[in-house]
Amino acid sequence: MKCSDTISIEWLPLSLFDAHSQFVLIFRNVCLDVGICGDTLRVTQTNIDGLRSSVEFGSEIELEIFLKLTIRREL
C-alpha cells in the first residue's frame, strides 16, 4: 500500500465549555498525549523506550505543524 504525501488534520469546533480537553494520538511508535487547558496546548510524548518529553504551544496552528512533522518522521 502506498500512502499519500498529504497529511490532513481537521479540528472540530470546541464550545466555550470545552476549555479543558484531552486526547491521545498513537501512530506507529509515537504516542502523544495532548491536553488543552484554556489557551495552552500541551503535548507529552512517550517513545518506545518509555522516555517522556513535553512541549507547550500557544495556538492550534503550532500544534498542527508539530503533529504533521512528527507523523511525517514516522513515515
mmCIF file of the N, C-alpha and C atoms, coordinates in Angstrom:
data_MODEL
# 
_entry.id   MODEL 
# 
loop_
_atom_site.group_PDB 
_atom_site.id 
_atom_site.type_symbol 
_atom_site.label_atom_id 
_atom_site.label_alt_id 
_atom_site.label_comp_id 
_atom_site.label_asym_id 
_atom_site.label_entity_id 
_atom_site.label_seq_id 
_atom_site.pdbx_PDB_ins_code 
_atom_site.Cartn_x 
_atom_site.Cartn_y 
_atom_site.Cartn_z 
_atom_site.occupancy 
_atom_site.B_iso_or_equiv 
_atom_site.pdbx_formal_charge 
_atom_site.auth_seq_id 
_atom_site.auth_comp_id 
_atom_site.auth_asym_id 
_atom_site.auth_atom_id 
_atom_site.pdbx_PDB_model_num 
ATOM 1   N N  . MET A 1 1  ? 0.837   -1.183 0.000  1.00 0.00 ? 1  MET A N  1 
ATOM 2   C CA . MET A 1 1  ? 0.000   0.000  0.000  1.00 0.00 ? 1  MET A CA 1 
ATOM 3   C C  . MET A 1 1  ? 0.879   1.243  0.000  1.00 0.00 ? 1  MET A C  1 
ATOM 4   N N  . LYS A 1 2  ? 0.450   2.227  -0.741 1.00 0.00 ? 2  LYS A N  1 
ATOM 5   C CA . LYS A 1 2  ? 1.174   3.497  -0.783 1.00 0.00 ? 2  LYS A CA 1 
ATOM 6   C C  . LYS A 1 2  ? 0.340   4.550  -0.082 1.00 0.00 ? 2  LYS A C  1 
ATOM 7   N N  . CYS A 1 3  ? 0.993   5.313  0.728  1.00 0.00 ? 3  CYS A N  1 
ATOM 8   C CA . CYS A 1 3  ? 0.321   6.361  1.482  1.00 0.00 ? 3  CYS A CA 1 
ATOM 9   C C  . CYS A 1 3  ? 0.518   7.696  0.772  1.00 0.00 ? 3  CYS A C  1 
ATOM 10  N N  . SER A 1 4  ? -0.495  8.514  0.778  1.00 0.00 ? 4  SER A N  1 
ATOM 11  C CA . SER A 1 4  ? -0.413  9.835  0.177  1.00 0.00 ? 4  SER A CA 1 
ATOM 12  C C  . SER A 1 4  ? 0.598   10.692 0.929  1.00 0.00 ? 4  SER A C  1 
ATOM 13  N N  . ASP A 1 5  ? 1.240   11.625 0.219  1.00 0.00 ? 5  ASP A N  1 
ATOM 14  C CA . ASP A 1 5  ? 2.193   12.533 0.861  1.00 0.00 ? 5  ASP A CA 1 
ATOM 15  C C  . ASP A 1 5  ? 1.507   13.641 1.640  1.00 0.00 ? 5  ASP A C  1 
ATOM 16  N N  . THR A 1 6  ? 0.209   13.764 1.485  1.00 0.00 ? 6  THR A N  1 
ATOM 17  C CA . THR A 1 6  ? -0.527  14.833 2.144  1.00 0.00 ? 6  THR A CA 1 
ATOM 18  C C  . THR A 1 6  ? -1.047  14.362 3.490  1.00 0.00 ? 6  THR A C  1 
ATOM 19  N N  . ILE A 1 7  ? -0.723  15.118 4.521  1.00 0.00 ? 7  ILE A N  1 
ATOM 20  C CA . ILE A 1 7  ? -1.246  14.844 5.859  1.00 0.00 ? 7  ILE A CA 1 
ATOM 21  C C  . ILE A 1 7  ? -2.255  15.934 6.167  1.00 0.00 ? 7  ILE A C  1 
ATOM 22  N N  . SER A 1 8  ? -3.458  15.534 6.460  1.00 0.00 ? 8  SER A N  1 
ATOM 23  C CA . SER A 1 8  ? -4.522  16.494 6.719  1.00 0.00 ? 8  SER A CA 1 
ATOM 24  C C  . SER A 1 8  ? -5.007  16.344 8.154  1.00 0.00 ? 8  SER A C  1 
ATOM 25  N N  . ILE A 1 9  ? -5.073  17.463 8.860  1.00 0.00 ? 9  ILE A N  1 
ATOM 26  C CA . ILE A 1 9  ? -5.581  17.477 10.226 1.00 0.00 ? 9  ILE A CA 1 
ATOM 27  C C  . ILE A 1 9  ? -6.794  18.385 10.251 1.00 0.00 ? 9  ILE A C  1 
ATOM 28  N N  . GLU A 1 10 ? -7.913  17.862 10.683 1.00 0.00 ? 10 GLU A N  1 
ATOM 29  C CA . GLU A 1 10 ? -9.133  18.642 10.759 1.00 0.00 ? 10 GLU A CA 1 
ATOM 30  C C  . GLU A 1 10 ? -9.536  18.774 12.219 1.00 0.00 ? 10 GLU A C  1 
ATOM 31  N N  . TRP A 1 11 ? -9.791  20.009 12.643 1.00 0.00 ? 11 TRP A N  1 
ATOM 32  C CA . TRP A 1 11 ? -10.168 20.282 14.012 1.00 0.00 ? 11 TRP A CA 1 
ATOM 33  C C  . TRP A 1 11 ? -11.671 20.438 14.108 1.00 0.00 ? 11 TRP A C  1 
ATOM 34  N N  . LEU A 1 12 ? -12.258 19.809 15.092 1.00 0.00 ? 12 LEU A N  1 
ATOM 35  C CA . LEU A 1 12 ? -13.670 20.002 15.372 1.00 0.00 ? 12 LEU A CA 1 
ATOM 36  C C  . LEU A 1 12 ? -13.818 21.231 16.249 1.00 0.00 ? 12 LEU A C  1 
ATOM 37  N N  . PRO A 1 13 ? -14.858 22.020 16.046 1.00 0.00 ? 13 PRO A N  1 
ATOM 38  C CA . PRO A 1 13 ? -15.020 23.214 16.877 1.00 0.00 ? 13 PRO A CA 1 
ATOM 39  C C  . PRO A 1 13 ? -15.315 22.827 18.326 1.00 0.00 ? 13 PRO A C  1 
ATOM 40  N N  . LEU A 1 14 ? -14.714 23.562 19.244 1.00 0.00 ? 14 LEU A N  1 
ATOM 41  C CA . LEU A 1 14 ? -14.947 23.337 20.665 1.00 0.00 ? 14 LEU A CA 1 
ATOM 42  C C  . LEU A 1 14 ? -15.835 24.447 21.197 1.00 0.00 ? 14 LEU A C  1 
ATOM 43  N N  . SER A 1 15 ? -16.749 24.093 22.056 1.00 0.00 ? 15 SER A N  1 
ATOM 44  C CA . SER A 1 15 ? -17.596 25.115 22.667 1.00 0.00 ? 15 SER A CA 1 
ATOM 45  C C  . SER A 1 15 ? -16.822 25.789 23.792 1.00 0.00 ? 15 SER A C  1 
ATOM 46  N N  . LEU A 1 16 ? -17.372 26.839 24.338 1.00 0.00 ? 16 LEU A N  1 
ATOM 47  C CA . LEU A 1 16 ? -16.723 27.544 25.440 1.00 0.00 ? 16 LEU A CA 1 
ATOM 48  C C  . LEU A 1 16 ? -16.556 26.661 26.663 1.00 0.00 ? 16 LEU A C  1 
ATOM 49  N N  . PHE A 1 17 ? -17.362 25.613 26.769 1.00 0.00 ? 17 PHE A N  1 
ATOM 50  C CA . PHE A 1 17 ? -17.314 24.737 27.936 1.00 0.00 ? 17 PHE A CA 1 
ATOM 51  C C  . PHE A 1 17 ? -16.253 23.653 27.802 1.00 0.00 ? 17 PHE A C  1 
ATOM 52  N N  . ASP A 1 18 ? -15.591 23.559 26.638 1.00 0.00 ? 18 ASP A N  1 
ATOM 53  C CA . ASP A 1 18 ? -14.577 22.541 26.408 1.00 0.00 ? 18 ASP A CA 1 
ATOM 54  C C  . ASP A 1 18 ? -13.167 23.103 26.534 1.00 0.00 ? 18 ASP A C  1 
ATOM 55  N N  . ALA A 1 19 ? -12.972 24.034 27.441 1.00 0.00 ? 19 ALA A N  1 
ATOM 56  C CA . ALA A 1 19 ? -11.656 24.659 27.605 1.00 0.00 ? 19 ALA A CA 1 
ATOM 57  C C  . ALA A 1 19 ? -10.639 23.689 28.213 1.00 0.00 ? 19 ALA A C  1 
ATOM 58  N N  . HIS A 1 20 ? -11.116 22.566 28.738 1.00 0.00 ? 20 HIS A N  1 
ATOM 59  C CA . HIS A 1 20 ? -10.239 21.553 29.309 1.00 0.00 ? 20 HIS A CA 1 
ATOM 60  C C  . HIS A 1 20 ? -10.548 20.237 28.624 1.00 0.00 ? 20 HIS A C  1 
ATOM 61  N N  . SER A 1 21 ? -9.741  19.891 27.630 1.00 0.00 ? 21 SER A N  1 
ATOM 62  C CA . SER A 1 21 ? -9.944  18.666 26.857 1.00 0.00 ? 21 SER A CA 1 
ATOM 63  C C  . SER A 1 21 ? -8.631  17.902 26.780 1.00 0.00 ? 21 SER A C  1 
ATOM 64  N N  . GLN A 1 22 ? -8.753  16.616 26.464 1.00 0.00 ? 22 GLN A N  1 
ATOM 65  C CA . GLN A 1 22 ? -7.570  15.781 26.345 1.00 0.00 ? 22 GLN A CA 1 
ATOM 66  C C  . GLN A 1 22 ? -7.837  14.671 25.351 1.00 0.00 ? 22 GLN A C  1 
ATOM 67  N N  . PHE A 1 23 ? -6.802  14.339 24.552 1.00 0.00 ? 23 PHE A N  1 
ATOM 68  C CA . PHE A 1 23 ? -6.904  13.193 23.660 1.00 0.00 ? 23 PHE A CA 1 
ATOM 69  C C  . PHE A 1 23 ? -5.524  12.584 23.474 1.00 0.00 ? 23 PHE A C  1 
ATOM 70  N N  . VAL A 1 24 ? -5.511  11.347 23.031 1.00 0.00 ? 24 VAL A N  1 
ATOM 71  C CA . VAL A 1 24 ? -4.266  10.623 22.791 1.00 0.00 ? 24 VAL A CA 1 
ATOM 72  C C  . VAL A 1 24 ? -4.206  10.264 21.318 1.00 0.00 ? 24 VAL A C  1 
ATOM 73  N N  . LEU A 1 25 ? -3.049  10.509 20.714 1.00 0.00 ? 25 LEU A N  1 
ATOM 74  C CA . LEU A 1 25 ? -2.810  10.157 19.322 1.00 0.00 ? 25 LEU A CA 1 
ATOM 75  C C  . LEU A 1 25 ? -1.704  9.120  19.287 1.00 0.00 ? 25 LEU A C  1 
ATOM 76  N N  . ILE A 1 26 ? -1.996  7.957  18.734 1.00 0.00 ? 26 ILE A N  1 
ATOM 77  C CA . ILE A 1 26 ? -0.998  6.895  18.605 1.00 0.00 ? 26 ILE A CA 1 
ATOM 78  C C  . ILE A 1 26 ? -0.828  6.597  17.129 1.00 0.00 ? 26 ILE A C  1 
ATOM 79  N N  . PHE A 1 27 ? 0.413   6.689  16.661 1.00 0.00 ? 27 PHE A N  1 
ATOM 80  C CA . PHE A 1 27 ? 0.726   6.401  15.263 1.00 0.00 ? 27 PHE A CA 1 
ATOM 81  C C  . PHE A 1 27 ? 2.062   5.686  15.221 1.00 0.00 ? 27 PHE A C  1 
ATOM 82  N N  . ARG A 1 28 ? 2.041   4.442  14.773 1.00 0.00 ? 28 ARG A N  1 
ATOM 83  C CA . ARG A 1 28 ? 3.231   3.591  14.742 1.00 0.00 ? 28 ARG A CA 1 
ATOM 84  C C  . ARG A 1 28 ? 3.906   3.573  16.115 1.00 0.00 ? 28 ARG A C  1 
ATOM 85  N N  . ASN A 1 29 ? 5.126   4.093  16.226 1.00 0.00 ? 29 ASN A N  1 
ATOM 86  C CA . ASN A 1 29 ? 5.848   4.071  17.514 1.00 0.00 ? 29 ASN A CA 1 
ATOM 87  C C  . ASN A 1 29 ? 5.706   5.359  18.308 1.00 0.00 ? 29 ASN A C  1 
ATOM 88  N N  . VAL A 1 30 ? 4.806   6.237  17.883 1.00 0.00 ? 30 VAL A N  1 
ATOM 89  C CA . VAL A 1 30 ? 4.633   7.533  18.548 1.00 0.00 ? 30 VAL A CA 1 
ATOM 90  C C  . VAL A 1 30 ? 3.348   7.526  19.360 1.00 0.00 ? 30 VAL A C  1 
ATOM 91  N N  . CYS A 1 31 ? 3.450   7.939  20.605 1.00 0.00 ? 31 CYS A N  1 
ATOM 92  C CA . CYS A 1 31 ? 2.274   8.093  21.464 1.00 0.00 ? 31 CYS A CA 1 
ATOM 93  C C  . CYS A 1 31 ? 2.290   9.516  22.003 1.00 0.00 ? 31 CYS A C  1 
ATOM 94  N N  . LEU A 1 32 ? 1.271   10.306 21.608 1.00 0.00 ? 32 LEU A N  1 
ATOM 95  C CA . LEU A 1 32 ? 1.177   11.703 22.030 1.00 0.00 ? 32 LEU A CA 1 
ATOM 96  C C  . LEU A 1 32 ? -0.059  11.893 22.885 1.00 0.00 ? 32 LEU A C  1 
ATOM 97  N N  . ASP A 1 33 ? 0.149   12.456 24.055 1.00 0.00 ? 33 ASP A N  1 
ATOM 98  C CA . ASP A 1 33 ? -0.935  12.805 24.962 1.00 0.00 ? 33 ASP A CA 1 
ATOM 99  C C  . ASP A 1 33 ? -1.115  14.313 24.854 1.00 0.00 ? 33 ASP A C  1 
ATOM 100 N N  . VAL A 1 34 ? -2.240  14.759 24.286 1.00 0.00 ? 34 VAL A N  1 
ATOM 101 C CA . VAL A 1 34 ? -2.474  16.180 24.037 1.00 0.00 ? 34 VAL A CA 1 
ATOM 102 C C  . VAL A 1 34 ? -3.506  16.688 25.026 1.00 0.00 ? 34 VAL A C  1 
ATOM 103 N N  . GLY A 1 35 ? -3.150  17.746 25.734 1.00 0.00 ? 35 GLY A N  1 
ATOM 104 C CA . GLY A 1 35 ? -4.062  18.357 26.682 1.00 0.00 ? 35 GLY A CA 1 
ATOM 105 C C  . GLY A 1 35 ? -4.300  19.815 26.341 1.00 0.00 ? 35 GLY A C  1 
ATOM 106 N N  . ILE A 1 36 ? -5.562  20.242 26.400 1.00 0.00 ? 36 ILE A N  1 
ATOM 107 C CA . ILE A 1 36 ? -5.932  21.627 26.149 1.00 0.00 ? 36 ILE A CA 1 
ATOM 108 C C  . ILE A 1 36 ? -6.465  22.190 27.456 1.00 0.00 ? 36 ILE A C  1 
ATOM 109 N N  . CYS A 1 37 ? -5.821  23.237 27.924 1.00 0.00 ? 37 CYS A N  1 
ATOM 110 C CA . CYS A 1 37 ? -6.241  23.888 29.165 1.00 0.00 ? 37 CYS A CA 1 
ATOM 111 C C  . CYS A 1 37 ? -6.270  25.385 28.911 1.00 0.00 ? 37 CYS A C  1 
ATOM 112 N N  . GLY A 1 38 ? -7.457  25.906 28.630 1.00 0.00 ? 38 GLY A N  1 
ATOM 113 C CA . GLY A 1 38 ? -7.586  27.321 28.289 1.00 0.00 ? 38 GLY A CA 1 
ATOM 114 C C  . GLY A 1 38 ? -6.896  27.611 26.977 1.00 0.00 ? 38 GLY A C  1 
ATOM 115 N N  . ASP A 1 39 ? -5.925  28.518 26.992 1.00 0.00 ? 39 ASP A N  1 
ATOM 116 C CA . ASP A 1 39 ? -5.188  28.885 25.783 1.00 0.00 ? 39 ASP A CA 1 
ATOM 117 C C  . ASP A 1 39 ? -3.908  28.082 25.604 1.00 0.00 ? 39 ASP A C  1 
ATOM 118 N N  . THR A 1 40 ? -3.643  27.135 26.474 1.00 0.00 ? 40 THR A N  1 
ATOM 119 C CA . THR A 1 40 ? -2.405  26.365 26.421 1.00 0.00 ? 40 THR A CA 1 
ATOM 120 C C  . THR A 1 40 ? -2.666  24.971 25.873 1.00 0.00 ? 40 THR A C  1 
ATOM 121 N N  . LEU A 1 41 ? -1.869  24.584 24.896 1.00 0.00 ? 41 LEU A N  1 
ATOM 122 C CA . LEU A 1 41 ? -1.927  23.242 24.319 1.00 0.00 ? 41 LEU A CA 1 
ATOM 123 C C  . LEU A 1 41 ? -0.632  22.546 24.699 1.00 0.00 ? 41 LEU A C  1 
ATOM 124 N N  . ARG A 1 42 ? -0.714  21.471 25.465 1.00 0.00 ? 42 ARG A N  1 
ATOM 125 C CA . ARG A 1 42 ? 0.479   20.755 25.922 1.00 0.00 ? 42 ARG A CA 1 
ATOM 126 C C  . ARG A 1 42 ? 0.481   19.354 25.320 1.00 0.00 ? 42 ARG A C  1 
ATOM 127 N N  . VAL A 1 43 ? 1.648   18.969 24.767 1.00 0.00 ? 43 VAL A N  1 
ATOM 128 C CA . VAL A 1 43 ? 1.827   17.627 24.216 1.00 0.00 ? 43 VAL A CA 1 
ATOM 129 C C  . VAL A 1 43 ? 2.905   16.925 25.018 1.00 0.00 ? 43 VAL A C  1 
ATOM 130 N N  . THR A 1 44 ? 2.569   15.756 25.519 1.00 0.00 ? 44 THR A N  1 
ATOM 131 C CA . THR A 1 44 ? 3.540   14.901 26.187 1.00 0.00 ? 44 THR A CA 1 
ATOM 132 C C  . THR A 1 44 ? 3.738   13.677 25.314 1.00 0.00 ? 44 THR A C  1 
ATOM 133 N N  . GLN A 1 45 ? 4.989   13.436 24.931 1.00 0.00 ? 45 GLN A N  1 
ATOM 134 C CA . GLN A 1 45 ? 5.299   12.329 24.040 1.00 0.00 ? 45 GLN A CA 1 
ATOM 135 C C  . GLN A 1 45 ? 6.044   11.254 24.798 1.00 0.00 ? 45 GLN A C  1 
ATOM 136 N N  . THR A 1 46 ? 5.606   10.024 24.623 1.00 0.00 ? 46 THR A N  1 
ATOM 137 C CA . THR A 1 46 ? 6.276   8.872  25.217 1.00 0.00 ? 46 THR A CA 1 
ATOM 138 C C  . THR A 1 46 ? 6.814   8.018  24.079 1.00 0.00 ? 46 THR A C  1 
ATOM 139 N N  . ASN A 1 47 ? 8.127   7.770  24.078 1.00 0.00 ? 47 ASN A N  1 
ATOM 140 C CA . ASN A 1 47 ? 8.683   6.956  22.998 1.00 0.00 ? 47 ASN A CA 1 
ATOM 141 C C  . ASN A 1 47 ? 8.675   5.479  23.386 1.00 0.00 ? 47 ASN A C  1 
ATOM 142 N N  . ILE A 1 48 ? 9.164   4.661  22.489 1.00 0.00 ? 48 ILE A N  1 
ATOM 143 C CA . ILE A 1 48 ? 9.104   3.204  22.675 1.00 0.00 ? 48 ILE A CA 1 
ATOM 144 C C  . ILE A 1 48 ? 9.928   2.742  23.876 1.00 0.00 ? 48 ILE A C  1 
ATOM 145 N N  . ASP A 1 49 ? 10.939  3.535  24.285 1.00 0.00 ? 49 ASP A N  1 
ATOM 146 C CA . ASP A 1 49 ? 11.770  3.192  25.438 1.00 0.00 ? 49 ASP A CA 1 
ATOM 147 C C  . ASP A 1 49 ? 11.188  3.703  26.756 1.00 0.00 ? 49 ASP A C  1 
ATOM 148 N N  . GLY A 1 50 ? 10.023  4.372  26.674 1.00 0.00 ? 50 GLY A N  1 
ATOM 149 C CA . GLY A 1 50 ? 9.385   4.893  27.871 1.00 0.00 ? 50 GLY A CA 1 
ATOM 150 C C  . GLY A 1 50 ? 9.843   6.284  28.272 1.00 0.00 ? 50 GLY A C  1 
ATOM 151 N N  . LEU A 1 51 ? 10.713  6.896  27.464 1.00 0.00 ? 51 LEU A N  1 
ATOM 152 C CA . LEU A 1 51 ? 11.174  8.255  27.756 1.00 0.00 ? 51 LEU A CA 1 
ATOM 153 C C  . LEU A 1 51 ? 10.075  9.244  27.409 1.00 0.00 ? 51 LEU A C  1 
ATOM 154 N N  . ARG A 1 52 ? 9.917   10.267 28.263 1.00 0.00 ? 52 ARG A N  1 
ATOM 155 C CA . ARG A 1 52 ? 8.846   11.239 28.060 1.00 0.00 ? 52 ARG A CA 1 
ATOM 156 C C  . ARG A 1 52 ? 9.430   12.627 27.836 1.00 0.00 ? 52 ARG A C  1 
ATOM 157 N N  . SER A 1 53 ? 8.779   13.380 26.958 1.00 0.00 ? 53 SER A N  1 
ATOM 158 C CA . SER A 1 53 ? 9.126   14.787 26.763 1.00 0.00 ? 53 SER A CA 1 
ATOM 159 C C  . SER A 1 53 ? 7.823   15.561 26.617 1.00 0.00 ? 53 SER A C  1 
ATOM 160 N N  . SER A 1 54 ? 7.883   16.845 26.947 1.00 0.00 ? 54 SER A N  1 
ATOM 161 C CA . SER A 1 54 ? 6.676   17.652 26.934 1.00 0.00 ? 54 SER A CA 1 
ATOM 162 C C  . SER A 1 54 ? 6.976   19.004 26.300 1.00 0.00 ? 54 SER A C  1 
ATOM 163 N N  . VAL A 1 55 ? 5.997   19.530 25.563 1.00 0.00 ? 55 VAL A N  1 
ATOM 164 C CA . VAL A 1 55 ? 6.141   20.833 24.927 1.00 0.00 ? 55 VAL A CA 1 
ATOM 165 C C  . VAL A 1 55 ? 4.788   21.534 24.939 1.00 0.00 ? 55 VAL A C  1 
ATOM 166 N N  . GLU A 1 56 ? 4.810   22.874 25.034 1.00 0.00 ? 56 GLU A N  1 
ATOM 167 C CA . GLU A 1 56 ? 3.576   23.654 25.043 1.00 0.00 ? 56 GLU A CA 1 
ATOM 168 C C  . GLU A 1 56 ? 3.495   24.509 23.790 1.00 0.00 ? 56 GLU A C  1 
ATOM 169 N N  . PHE A 1 57 ? 2.267   24.733 23.314 1.00 0.00 ? 57 PHE A N  1 
ATOM 170 C CA . PHE A 1 57 ? 2.017   25.556 22.140 1.00 0.00 ? 57 PHE A CA 1 
ATOM 171 C C  . PHE A 1 57 ? 0.987   26.615 22.491 1.00 0.00 ? 57 PHE A C  1 
ATOM 172 N N  . GLY A 1 58 ? 1.081   27.757 21.816 1.00 0.00 ? 58 GLY A N  1 
ATOM 173 C CA . GLY A 1 58 ? 0.160   28.852 22.073 1.00 0.00 ? 58 GLY A CA 1 
ATOM 174 C C  . GLY A 1 58 ? -0.985  28.935 21.093 1.00 0.00 ? 58 GLY A C  1 
ATOM 175 N N  . SER A 1 59 ? -0.956  28.105 20.035 1.00 0.00 ? 59 SER A N  1 
ATOM 176 C CA . SER A 1 59 ? -2.044  28.129 19.051 1.00 0.00 ? 59 SER A CA 1 
ATOM 177 C C  . SER A 1 59 ? -2.213  26.750 18.422 1.00 0.00 ? 59 SER A C  1 
ATOM 178 N N  . GLU A 1 60 ? -3.387  26.531 17.848 1.00 0.00 ? 60 GLU A N  1 
ATOM 179 C CA . GLU A 1 60 ? -3.646  25.250 17.188 1.00 0.00 ? 60 GLU A CA 1 
ATOM 180 C C  . GLU A 1 60 ? -2.810  25.097 15.924 1.00 0.00 ? 60 GLU A C  1 
ATOM 181 N N  . ILE A 1 61 ? -2.395  26.208 15.298 1.00 0.00 ? 61 ILE A N  1 
ATOM 182 C CA . ILE A 1 61 ? -1.539  26.146 14.110 1.00 0.00 ? 61 ILE A CA 1 
ATOM 183 C C  . ILE A 1 61 ? -0.170  25.565 14.480 1.00 0.00 ? 61 ILE A C  1 
ATOM 184 N N  . GLU A 1 62 ? 0.407   26.034 15.591 1.00 0.00 ? 62 GLU A N  1 
ATOM 185 C CA . GLU A 1 62 ? 1.688   25.494 16.055 1.00 0.00 ? 62 GLU A CA 1 
ATOM 186 C C  . GLU A 1 62 ? 1.566   24.006 16.359 1.00 0.00 ? 62 GLU A C  1 
ATOM 187 N N  . LEU A 1 63 ? 0.489   23.629 17.018 1.00 0.00 ? 63 LEU A N  1 
ATOM 188 C CA . LEU A 1 63 ? 0.270   22.214 17.341 1.00 0.00 ? 63 LEU A CA 1 
ATOM 189 C C  . LEU A 1 63 ? 0.111   21.401 16.065 1.00 0.00 ? 63 LEU A C  1 
ATOM 190 N N  . GLU A 1 64 ? -0.622  21.902 15.104 1.00 0.00 ? 64 GLU A N  1 
ATOM 191 C CA . GLU A 1 64 ? -0.837  21.188 13.843 1.00 0.00 ? 64 GLU A CA 1 
ATOM 192 C C  . GLU A 1 64 ? 0.481   20.960 13.109 1.00 0.00 ? 64 GLU A C  1 
ATOM 193 N N  . ILE A 1 65 ? 1.339   21.965 13.067 1.00 0.00 ? 65 ILE A N  1 
ATOM 194 C CA . ILE A 1 65 ? 2.643   21.818 12.410 1.00 0.00 ? 65 ILE A CA 1 
ATOM 195 C C  . ILE A 1 65 ? 3.479   20.763 13.132 1.00 0.00 ? 65 ILE A C  1 
ATOM 196 N N  . PHE A 1 66 ? 3.472   20.789 14.454 1.00 0.00 ? 66 PHE A N  1 
ATOM 197 C CA . PHE A 1 66 ? 4.196   19.789 15.240 1.00 0.00 ? 66 PHE A CA 1 
ATOM 198 C C  . PHE A 1 66 ? 3.683   18.379 14.940 1.00 0.00 ? 66 PHE A C  1 
ATOM 199 N N  . LEU A 1 67 ? 2.360   18.210 14.907 1.00 0.00 ? 67 LEU A N  1 
ATOM 200 C CA . LEU A 1 67 ? 1.779   16.895 14.631 1.00 0.00 ? 67 LEU A CA 1 
ATOM 201 C C  . LEU A 1 67 ? 2.159   16.404 13.246 1.00 0.00 ? 67 LEU A C  1 
ATOM 202 N N  . LYS A 1 68 ? 2.089   17.284 12.250 1.00 0.00 ? 68 LYS A N  1 
ATOM 203 C CA . LYS A 1 68 ? 2.451   16.898 10.876 1.00 0.00 ? 68 LYS A CA 1 
ATOM 204 C C  . LYS A 1 68 ? 3.910   16.475 10.786 1.00 0.00 ? 68 LYS A C  1 
ATOM 205 N N  . LEU A 1 69 ? 4.813   17.231 11.426 1.00 0.00 ? 69 LEU A N  1 
ATOM 206 C CA . LEU A 1 69 ? 6.237   16.883 11.396 1.00 0.00 ? 69 LEU A CA 1 
ATOM 207 C C  . LEU A 1 69 ? 6.502   15.566 12.119 1.00 0.00 ? 69 LEU A C  1 
ATOM 208 N N  . THR A 1 70 ? 5.842   15.358 13.236 1.00 0.00 ? 70 THR A N  1 
ATOM 209 C CA . THR A 1 70 ? 6.029   14.116 14.000 1.00 0.00 ? 70 THR A CA 1 
ATOM 210 C C  . THR A 1 70 ? 5.545   12.909 13.201 1.00 0.00 ? 70 THR A C  1 
ATOM 211 N N  . ILE A 1 71 ? 4.379   13.017 12.581 1.00 0.00 ? 71 ILE A N  1 
ATOM 212 C CA . ILE A 1 71 ? 3.842   11.906 11.784 1.00 0.00 ? 71 ILE A CA 1 
ATOM 213 C C  . ILE A 1 71 ? 4.710   11.669 10.548 1.00 0.00 ? 71 ILE A C  1 
ATOM 214 N N  . ARG A 1 72 ? 5.139   12.748 9.893  1.00 0.00 ? 72 ARG A N  1 
ATOM 215 C CA . ARG A 1 72 ? 5.976   12.605 8.707  1.00 0.00 ? 72 ARG A CA 1 
ATOM 216 C C  . ARG A 1 72 ? 7.297   11.886 9.030  1.00 0.00 ? 72 ARG A C  1 
ATOM 217 N N  . ARG A 1 73 ? 7.872   12.175 10.229 1.00 0.00 ? 73 ARG A N  1 
ATOM 218 C CA . ARG A 1 73 ? 9.103   11.481 10.630 1.00 0.00 ? 73 ARG A CA 1 
ATOM 219 C C  . ARG A 1 73 ? 8.871   9.980  10.754 1.00 0.00 ? 73 ARG A C  1 
ATOM 220 N N  . GLU A 1 74 ? 7.700   9.580  11.198 1.00 0.00 ? 74 GLU A N  1 
ATOM 221 C CA . GLU A 1 74 ? 7.395   8.157  11.362 1.00 0.00 ? 74 GLU A CA 1 
ATOM 222 C C  . GLU A 1 74 ? 7.146   7.451  10.026 1.00 0.00 ? 74 GLU A C  1 
ATOM 223 N N  . LEU A 1 75 ? 6.758   8.226  9.023  1.00 0.00 ? 75 LEU A N  1 
ATOM 224 C CA . LEU A 1 75 ? 6.531   7.615  7.703  1.00 0.00 ? 75 LEU A CA 1 
ATOM 225 C C  . LEU A 1 75 ? 7.856   7.322  7.059  1.00 0.00 ? 75 LEU A C  1 
# 
